[in-house]
């Protein structure tokens, strides 16, 4: 094609390509070739045309234009109601199922235009709710060689994660640190966290600390709490008991697929030699998080603080493991973000010095996600946790702190794995300080003193 631009002649070459149908045919014959599906091809989906729109524009022999229009409307309605809505209802995603339920309520959409309108309307209803988070930390007023402490929250406050220990005395080990939901007489749920420690024992069963005074310690509990007065978040605890008493346990507690794990805990049902060696996420779970997949199981390990050749290593105990899982009440999808770090140390190189003391700062990223939870895990059964808990400073991103140490003089390389958990598609706010939550109650007891006086069985 030649055109004149100004005083010059310009030649323009036009190339037309066709996808589908017989090529290089006159237009009327090319349209006829499209009646056979063997000549169909996939078109550019960015400019897709609905089949019912093609039917309205097509010339079908023996069918009047009004009949084509009616058939196109029927085809569109069948696709919307019997194909699209049915695929949402059969999805394994709770948000899609919720969409289907809401869209199938009267009036059911008959066209794509009505469907788009209803989707926009209900999408606002299914938007992820925000989170009003609080960080609560409390230290006991009393000190003991092994204490028990609990915090009970007022109604409408739900624990997402927690932990604790004797932060100022590393000679203690964790016996229990776990969440519980208690029910008031009016069936109102209340969340509570339990913590119990004990002065560590040597292989001979005596106190590692040289004096009673050096074994004294105050306990600290740290909690990340969700204030949810309208129950926009479904927060639940699942638990499992060990099948039998053993001298060591390792339990992986899988969470329901529709919930996101934010934390967990454990309770040893014996107050003597056994202690917790890990309460968090195993190596396989950490790898899942690093690969971009949601954590699926909370894992707890326990063992005896004694040499394998010592009679005390044969002391048996039972174990209860708890895991906290959340989901949005309206079915909105949750997109987790994880920080994972591994720390290792070789006991052989520095005998009696392999104490793993680490802090992992939660990487909030550009989305500003606050830390919701986490956990700490130590490989093998040689080191025992002294503390493991979330710590959030004012205006800080949050971090998970953990400390473990060899309690039986067994020297080998150990690795601590620490994980923090956040949500990148949820708007969160965080308030810190003891005064951020009022009307919570604190409980304290001295189980070590009672056990010591009774000369409790080892």
C-alpha positions as CSV (number, residue, x, y, z in Angstrom):
1,X,0.0,0.0,0.0
2,X,1.4,3.4,-1.0
3,X,0.3,6.7,0.6
4,X,1.5,10.3,0.2
5,X,2.8,12.0,3.3
6,X,3.5,15.6,2.6
7,X,5.5,15.7,-0.6
8,X,7.0,12.1,-0.1
9,X,5.6,8.7,-1.0
10,X,5.7,6.2,1.9
11,X,5.2,2.4,1.5
12,X,3.4,0.6,4.3
13,X,3.4,-3.2,4.6
14,X,0.4,-4.7,6.4
15,X,0.5,-8.3,7.7
16,X,-2.6,-10.1,9.0
17,X,-2.4,-13.4,10.8
18,X,-5.4,-15.6,11.7
19,X,-5.6,-18.1,14.6
20,X,-8.0,-20.9,13.8
21,X,-10.0,-21.8,10.8
22,X,-8.6,-22.5,7.3
23,X,-5.9,-20.1,6.4
24,X,-5.8,-17.7,3.3
25,X,-9.5,-18.2,2.6
26,X,-12.0,-15.5,1.7
27,X,-13.9,-14.2,4.8
28,X,-17.1,-16.0,4.1
29,X,-15.4,-19.3,3.6
30,X,-13.1,-18.8,6.6
31,X,-16.3,-18.3,8.8
32,X,-17.7,-21.5,7.4
33,X,-14.5,-23.4,8.3
34,X,-15.0,-22.4,12.0
35,X,-18.1,-24.6,12.2
36,X,-15.8,-27.7,12.4
37,X,-14.1,-27.9,15.8
38,X,-11.0,-29.5,14.3
39,X,-10.1,-26.0,13.0
40,X,-10.5,-24.3,16.3
41,X,-7.5,-22.8,18.1
42,X,-6.9,-21.1,21.4
43,X,-7.2,-17.4,21.1
44,X,-5.4,-14.6,23.1
45,X,-7.1,-14.9,26.5
46,X,-6.5,-11.2,27.3
47,X,-9.1,-10.5,24.6
48,X,-11.3,-13.6,25.1
49,X,-14.8,-13.5,23.7
50,X,-17.5,-15.5,25.4
51,X,-19.0,-18.4,23.4
52,X,-22.5,-17.0,23.9
53,X,-21.4,-13.6,22.4
54,X,-20.0,-15.5,19.4
55,X,-23.3,-17.3,19.1
56,X,-25.2,-14.0,18.9
57,X,-23.0,-12.8,16.1
58,X,-22.9,-16.1,14.2
59,X,-25.1,-16.9,11.3
60,X,-26.5,-20.4,11.9
61,X,-28.4,-21.9,9.0
62,X,-32.1,-22.6,9.9
63,X,-32.0,-20.5,13.1
64,X,-33.6,-17.1,13.4
65,X,-31.7,-14.3,15.1
66,X,-34.3,-14.3,18.0
67,X,-33.7,-18.0,18.5
68,X,-29.9,-17.5,18.6
69,X,-30.3,-14.8,21.2
70,X,-32.4,-17.0,23.4
71,X,-30.0,-19.9,23.0
72,X,-27.1,-17.6,23.9
73,X,-28.8,-16.4,27.1
74,X,-29.5,-20.0,28.0
75,X,-25.9,-21.0,27.4
76,X,-24.7,-18.0,29.5
77,X,-27.1,-18.9,32.4
78,X,-26.0,-22.5,32.4
79,X,-22.3,-21.6,32.5
80,X,-22.9,-19.1,35.4
81,X,-25.1,-21.3,37.5
82,X,-24.2,-24.9,36.7
83,X,-20.5,-24.6,35.8
84,X,-18.9,-21.5,37.6
85,X,-20.9,-21.6,40.8
86,X,-20.6,-25.4,41.1
87,X,-16.8,-25.2,40.7
88,X,-16.7,-22.7,43.6
89,X,-18.8,-24.9,45.8
90,X,-16.6,-27.9,45.0
91,X,-13.4,-26.1,45.7
92,X,-11.3,-27.0,48.8
93,X,-10.8,-23.3,49.6
94,X,-13.1,-22.0,52.3
95,X,-13.3,-18.6,50.7
96,X,-14.5,-20.0,47.4
97,X,-17.1,-22.2,49.1
98,X,-18.3,-19.1,51.0
99,X,-18.5,-17.2,47.7
100,X,-20.6,-20.0,46.2
101,X,-23.0,-20.0,49.2
102,X,-23.5,-16.3,49.0
103,X,-24.0,-16.2,45.2
104,X,-26.5,-19.1,45.2
105,X,-28.8,-17.1,47.5
106,X,-31.7,-15.4,45.8
107,X,-31.5,-13.8,43.3
108,X,-29.1,-16.2,41.6
109,X,-27.2,-14.4,38.8
110,X,-28.2,-15.3,35.3
111,X,-25.5,-13.5,33.3
112,X,-21.8,-12.6,33.6
113,X,-22.7,-9.0,34.2
114,X,-24.9,-9.9,37.2
115,X,-22.2,-12.3,38.3
116,X,-19.5,-9.7,38.3
117,X,-21.7,-7.3,40.2
118,X,-22.5,-9.9,42.9
119,X,-18.8,-10.9,43.1
120,X,-17.8,-7.3,43.8
121,X,-20.5,-6.9,46.4
122,X,-19.6,-10.1,48.2
123,X,-15.8,-9.6,47.9
124,X,-16.1,-6.7,50.2
125,X,-17.9,-9.0,52.7
126,X,-15.1,-11.6,52.4
127,X,-12.2,-9.2,52.7
128,X,-9.8,-10.4,55.4
129,X,-10.6,-8.7,58.8
130,X,-7.9,-6.7,60.5
131,X,-6.1,-7.8,63.7
132,X,-5.8,-5.8,66.9
133,X,-2.7,-7.4,68.5
134,X,-1.3,-7.0,72.0
135,X,1.9,-8.1,73.5
136,X,1.7,-9.0,77.2
137,X,4.6,-9.9,79.4
138,X,4.5,-10.5,83.1
139,X,7.2,-11.5,85.6
140,X,6.3,-13.4,88.8
141,X,6.9,-11.6,92.1
142,X,8.0,-14.7,93.8
143,X,11.2,-16.7,93.1
144,X,11.7,-20.4,93.6
145,X,13.9,-23.3,92.5
146,X,11.1,-24.3,90.2
147,X,7.8,-22.4,89.9
148,X,4.4,-22.5,88.3
149,X,2.8,-19.4,86.8
150,X,-0.3,-18.8,84.8
151,X,-2.0,-15.8,83.1
152,X,-5.8,-15.8,82.4
153,X,-7.1,-13.3,80.0
154,X,-10.4,-11.5,80.1
155,X,-13.1,-12.6,77.5
156,X,-12.7,-11.6,73.9
157,X,-8.9,-11.9,74.1
158,X,-7.4,-14.9,72.3
159,X,-3.8,-16.1,72.5
160,X,-2.0,-16.6,69.2
161,X,1.3,-17.7,70.6
162,X,3.2,-17.6,73.9
163,X,6.0,-19.0,76.0
164,X,8.3,-18.2,78.9
165,X,10.9,-19.4,81.3
166,X,13.3,-18.1,84.0
167,X,14.9,-15.4,81.9
168,X,17.4,-14.4,84.6
169,X,18.5,-17.9,85.6
170,X,19.6,-20.2,82.9
171,X,19.9,-23.1,85.3
172,X,16.1,-23.7,84.9
173,X,14.5,-26.0,82.3
174,X,11.0,-26.0,80.9
175,X,8.5,-28.6,82.3
176,X,5.4,-27.1,80.7
177,X,4.5,-24.1,78.6
178,X,1.1,-24.3,76.8
179,X,-2.2,-22.6,76.2
180,X,-5.7,-23.6,77.4
181,X,-9.3,-22.5,76.9
182,X,-11.4,-22.5,80.1
183,X,-15.1,-22.1,80.1
184,X,-16.9,-19.8,82.5
185,X,-20.3,-20.7,84.0
186,X,-22.1,-18.7,81.3
187,X,-20.2,-20.7,78.6
188,X,-17.9,-17.7,77.8
189,X,-14.4,-19.0,76.8
190,X,-11.3,-17.6,78.5
191,X,-7.8,-18.1,77.3
192,X,-5.0,-19.1,79.8
193,X,-1.3,-19.8,79.5
194,X,0.6,-22.2,81.8
195,X,4.3,-22.2,82.6
196,X,6.3,-24.5,84.8
197,X,10.1,-24.7,85.3
198,X,12.5,-26.6,87.5
199,X,16.1,-26.2,88.5
200,X,18.1,-28.4,86.2
201,X,19.5,-31.7,87.5
202,X,22.8,-33.3,86.9
203,X,23.1,-36.9,85.9
204,X,23.3,-37.9,89.6
205,X,19.9,-36.4,90.3
206,X,21.1,-33.6,92.5
207,X,20.6,-29.9,91.9
208,X,23.0,-28.5,89.3
209,X,23.1,-25.3,91.3
210,X,25.6,-25.3,94.1
211,X,23.3,-23.5,96.5
212,X,19.5,-23.1,97.0
213,X,19.9,-19.3,96.5
214,X,21.6,-19.8,93.1
215,X,18.7,-21.9,92.0
216,X,16.1,-19.3,92.8
217,X,14.4,-17.6,89.8
218,X,11.4,-15.6,88.8
219,X,9.3,-16.7,85.9
220,X,8.4,-14.7,82.9
221,X,5.5,-15.3,80.4
222,X,5.3,-13.5,77.1
223,X,2.1,-13.6,75.0
224,X,0.9,-12.3,71.6
225,X,-2.8,-11.7,72.1
226,X,-5.6,-11.0,69.6
227,X,-8.5,-8.8,70.8
228,X,-11.5,-10.1,68.9
229,X,-14.8,-8.9,70.5
230,X,-16.8,-9.6,67.3
231,X,-15.4,-13.1,66.8
232,X,-14.1,-12.2,63.3
233,X,-11.3,-14.8,63.9
234,X,-11.7,-18.5,64.7
235,X,-8.8,-19.3,67.0
236,X,-8.7,-22.9,68.2
237,X,-6.4,-25.3,70.2
238,X,-5.9,-28.9,69.1
239,X,-4.0,-31.3,71.4
240,X,-2.7,-34.8,71.6
241,X,-1.6,-37.0,74.4
242,X,1.3,-39.5,74.1
243,X,0.1,-43.1,73.7
244,X,2.2,-44.3,76.6
245,X,4.8,-43.3,79.1
246,X,8.3,-43.3,77.7
247,X,11.7,-41.9,78.7
248,X,11.6,-39.6,75.6
249,X,8.9,-38.4,73.2
250,X,8.7,-36.7,69.9
251,X,5.2,-35.8,68.7
252,X,4.3,-34.0,65.5
253,X,0.8,-32.5,65.8
254,X,-0.7,-31.7,62.4
255,X,-3.0,-28.8,62.1
256,X,-6.3,-28.8,60.0
257,X,-5.6,-27.7,56.5
258,X,-7.9,-24.7,56.7
259,X,-6.1,-23.2,59.6
260,X,-2.7,-21.4,60.0
261,X,-0.5,-22.5,62.8
262,X,0.7,-19.6,65.0
263,X,2.1,-21.4,68.0
264,X,1.8,-24.2,70.5
265,X,3.1,-25.7,73.6
266,X,3.6,-28.8,75.8
267,X,3.0,-30.3,79.2
268,X,5.1,-33.0,80.8
269,X,3.0,-34.9,83.3
270,X,5.9,-35.6,85.7
271,X,8.0,-33.2,87.8
272,X,11.4,-34.7,88.1
273,X,14.1,-35.6,85.5
274,X,12.1,-35.1,82.2
275,X,12.2,-31.7,80.4
276,X,11.4,-30.1,77.1
277,X,14.1,-30.2,74.4
278,X,12.1,-28.6,71.6
279,X,8.8,-26.8,71.2
280,X,8.4,-25.5,67.7
281,X,9.0,-26.7,64.2
282,X,11.1,-29.6,63.0
283,X,13.7,-29.5,60.3
284,X,11.2,-30.7,57.6
285,X,8.7,-28.0,58.6
286,X,11.4,-25.3,58.6
287,X,12.3,-26.4,55.1
288,X,8.6,-26.1,54.1
289,X,8.6,-22.5,55.4
290,X,11.8,-21.7,53.5
291,X,10.3,-23.1,50.3
292,X,7.2,-20.9,50.7
293,X,4.7,-23.4,51.9
294,X,2.6,-23.1,55.1
295,X,3.7,-24.8,58.2
296,X,1.6,-27.8,58.8
297,X,2.7,-29.4,62.1
298,X,3.8,-28.3,65.5
299,X,6.4,-30.6,67.1
300,X,7.5,-31.2,70.7
301,X,10.4,-33.3,72.0
302,X,11.2,-34.3,75.5
303,X,13.9,-36.3,77.2
304,X,15.5,-37.0,80.6
305,X,18.3,-34.8,81.9
306,X,20.7,-37.7,82.5
307,X,23.4,-39.7,80.7
308,X,22.3,-42.6,78.6
309,X,24.2,-44.8,80.9
310,X,22.5,-43.5,84.0
311,X,19.5,-45.1,85.7
312,X,17.8,-41.7,85.7
313,X,17.6,-41.9,81.9
314,X,15.0,-44.7,82.2
315,X,12.5,-42.5,84.0
316,X,9.3,-42.5,82.0
317,X,6.7,-39.8,81.6
318,X,3.7,-38.9,79.5
319,X,3.3,-35.8,77.3
320,X,0.5,-33.5,76.0
321,X,1.2,-31.4,72.9
322,X,-0.9,-28.3,71.9
323,X,-1.1,-26.3,68.7
324,X,-2.9,-23.0,68.0
325,X,-4.5,-22.6,64.6
326,X,-6.4,-19.6,63.2
327,X,-8.7,-18.9,60.3
328,X,-10.9,-15.9,59.3
329,X,-14.5,-16.5,60.3
330,X,-15.6,-15.2,56.8
331,X,-13.3,-17.7,55.0
332,X,-10.9,-15.1,53.7
333,X,-7.6,-16.7,52.6
334,X,-4.5,-16.1,54.8
335,X,-1.0,-15.6,53.3
336,X,1.7,-16.4,55.9
337,X,5.2,-15.0,55.9
338,X,8.0,-16.8,57.8
339,X,11.5,-16.0,59.1
340,X,13.6,-19.1,59.7
341,X,17.1,-19.3,61.0
342,X,19.4,-22.2,62.1
343,X,22.1,-21.8,64.8
344,X,24.6,-24.5,65.5
345,X,27.4,-25.1,68.0
346,X,29.9,-27.9,68.6
347,X,30.1,-29.1,72.2
348,X,33.3,-31.1,71.5
349,X,35.3,-28.0,70.7
350,X,34.2,-26.2,73.9
351,X,33.2,-28.8,76.6
352,X,30.3,-27.8,78.8
353,X,30.0,-24.6,76.8
354,X,27.4,-25.6,74.2
355,X,24.6,-23.4,75.4
356,X,22.4,-22.2,72.4
357,X,21.2,-18.7,73.2
358,X,19.6,-17.0,70.2
359,X,17.1,-14.3,69.1
360,X,15.4,-14.2,65.7
361,X,14.0,-10.9,64.6
362,X,10.8,-11.2,62.6
363,X,11.3,-9.9,59.1
364,X,8.2,-7.7,58.6
365,X,9.1,-6.8,55.0
366,X,7.3,-4.1,52.9
367,X,3.9,-5.2,54.0
368,X,4.7,-4.4,57.7
369,X,3.4,-7.7,59.0
370,X,3.7,-8.0,62.8
371,X,4.9,-11.2,64.4
372,X,2.0,-13.5,65.4
373,X,4.0,-16.4,66.7
374,X,6.8,-18.9,66.3
375,X,8.8,-21.5,68.2
376,X,12.2,-23.0,68.9
377,X,13.5,-26.5,68.2
378,X,16.8,-28.2,69.1
379,X,18.1,-31.1,67.2
380,X,18.8,-34.4,69.0
381,X,18.0,-34.9,72.7
382,X,21.1,-33.5,74.3
383,X,20.0,-29.9,75.0
384,X,17.0,-28.7,77.1
385,X,15.1,-25.4,76.7
386,X,15.4,-22.9,79.5
387,X,13.1,-20.5,77.9
388,X,11.3,-19.9,74.6
389,X,9.0,-17.0,74.0
390,X,8.0,-14.0,71.8
391,X,9.4,-10.6,72.7
392,X,8.0,-7.4,71.2
393,X,9.4,-4.0,72.1
394,X,7.5,-0.8,71.6
395,X,7.5,0.0,67.8
396,X,9.7,-3.1,67.3
397,X,9.1,-5.8,64.7
398,X,9.1,-8.6,67.3
399,X,11.5,-11.4,67.9
400,X,11.5,-15.0,69.2
401,X,14.0,-15.7,72.0
402,X,15.2,-19.1,73.1
403,X,18.0,-20.6,75.2
404,X,19.0,-24.2,75.6
405,X,21.9,-26.0,77.3
406,X,23.5,-29.4,77.8
407,X,22.3,-30.7,81.2
408,X,24.0,-34.1,81.3
409,X,27.6,-33.6,80.1
410,X,27.0,-35.2,76.7
411,X,29.1,-33.5,74.1
412,X,28.0,-33.3,70.4
413,X,27.0,-30.8,67.8
414,X,23.6,-29.3,68.3
415,X,21.4,-27.1,66.1
416,X,18.7,-24.7,67.2
417,X,16.0,-23.8,64.6
418,X,13.9,-20.7,65.3
419,X,10.8,-19.6,63.3
420,X,8.7,-16.5,63.4
421,X,5.2,-16.2,61.8
422,X,3.3,-13.3,60.3
423,X,0.6,-12.6,57.7
424,X,1.3,-10.5,54.7
425,X,-2.3,-9.9,53.5
426,X,-3.7,-8.8,56.9
427,X,-3.7,-5.3,58.4
428,X,-2.3,-5.5,61.9
429,X,-1.8,-3.1,64.8
430,X,0.3,-4.0,67.9
431,X,0.2,-2.5,71.4
432,X,2.8,-3.4,74.0
433,X,3.2,-3.1,77.7
434,X,1.5,-4.7,80.7
435,X,-1.1,-1.9,80.8
436,X,-2.2,-2.7,77.3
437,X,-4.6,-5.3,78.6
438,X,-6.5,-5.0,81.9
439,X,-8.4,-7.4,84.1
440,X,-6.1,-10.4,83.5
441,X,-5.3,-12.6,86.4
442,X,-2.0,-14.2,87.5
443,X,-1.6,-17.5,89.3
444,X,1.6,-18.8,91.1
445,X,2.6,-21.9,92.9
446,X,5.9,-23.5,94.1
447,X,5.7,-27.2,92.9
448,X,9.5,-27.6,93.4
449,X,9.2,-26.9,97.1
450,X,6.3,-29.4,97.4
451,X,8.2,-32.0,95.4
452,X,11.4,-31.5,97.4
453,X,9.7,-31.8,100.7
454,X,7.9,-35.0,99.6
455,X,11.2,-36.3,98.2
456,X,9.4,-36.9,95.0
457,X,10.2,-39.9,93.0
458,X,12.8,-39.6,90.3
